[in-house]
Amino acid sequence: MKKIKYILPFMLILIISCREGIVDFPEESKTGTLFISSFPMGAEIYFESNKTGKVTPDSLKILQPGSYNLKLHLPGYPDENFYVNIQSGQRKYITISFSGY
């Protein structure tokens, strides 16, 4: 009986000290996708002032949620600048018609 008196508190301390801490992981933010087309087709896509190497119609994938500046450049037409807001998990479709087309 005396052994149980000493073992029981020891076991309780051991169990409590070995308990895994509860860790809160932030929810993984989903990315969004932007599908861009234009009339006429073949416009160069610039993302945040950087040339992407893509032309319309095409898409920009794995975009973090936020607001972005885009530009479409097509020789013979004025550049089209616009902002787009991407939300978590969103698939957004944009069609731009160049002036004079």
N, C-alpha and C positions, 0 to 999 in steps of 0.2 A: 504494500500500500504506500509506503514511503517513497518507493521508486516512482510510482505513478505521479505522486505530488511533484516530483522534480522533473520528470520527463514531460508531463503535460504543459507546463509553462514554456519549457525549452522548445517543444514542438510548435506551440503557438507562435513564439517569436520567430522561429525558423520559417514557418509558413508566411507570416506577414512580411518578413524581410525578403523573401524570395518572390513575392508577388510582382508581376510585371506592371510597370507604370502604364497608365493610360496615356496614349499619345494621340493627339488630334492632328490628322493630316489635312492640310487644306484641300478642298475639292479641286481636282484637276480641271483647269479651265479648258474648255473645248475651243478648238480653233474654228474659223469660218472660211468659206470659199466664196470668191467673187468671180462671176462669169461676165465677161465683157465682150460685147459685139458692137459693130458700128456700120453705118451706111455712109459712104461705101466701105467695104471691108479692106483690111490690110493696113490699118493704122498702127503705128508703133505705140506700145504701152509703156508709160513711165510711171513708176511707183515711188512716191516720196522723192521726186526729182531725179530718180535713178532709172536709166534705161534698163528694161527687163529682158530685152532680146526677144520679146514676144510681140506678135501682131494679132489684131482682131480678125476673127473671133478666137478667144483663148480664155484661160482662167488663171487666177492667182489663188493658190491653195495655202493652207496652214497659216492663215492670218490670225493673229491674236486679236481678241476683242478690242475695238477702238475706232478712232476716226483717222482716215487716211486721205492724202492728197494724190490725185491721179491726173495724168495728162495723156491725151491721145494726139499723136502727130501724124498727119497725112499730107505729103507734099501737094501743094496747090490749094490747100484749105487752111483757114486759121486754126491754130491749136485749140483743142477743147480741154479746159481745166475744170475739175470738179472734185468735190469731197464726197466720201462715202463712209458710212458708219457700219461697222461689222460687229455683230453680237455673237455671243458664244453659241457655237453649233449652227450658225446661220449659213444658208446658201442663198446668195443674193445675185440677181440677174440685172444687168444694166445694158441698155442699148443707147448709143449716142449717134445722132444724125448730125453730120457736119453741115455747117451753114453753106447754103448755095447748092446743096445736093438735091 
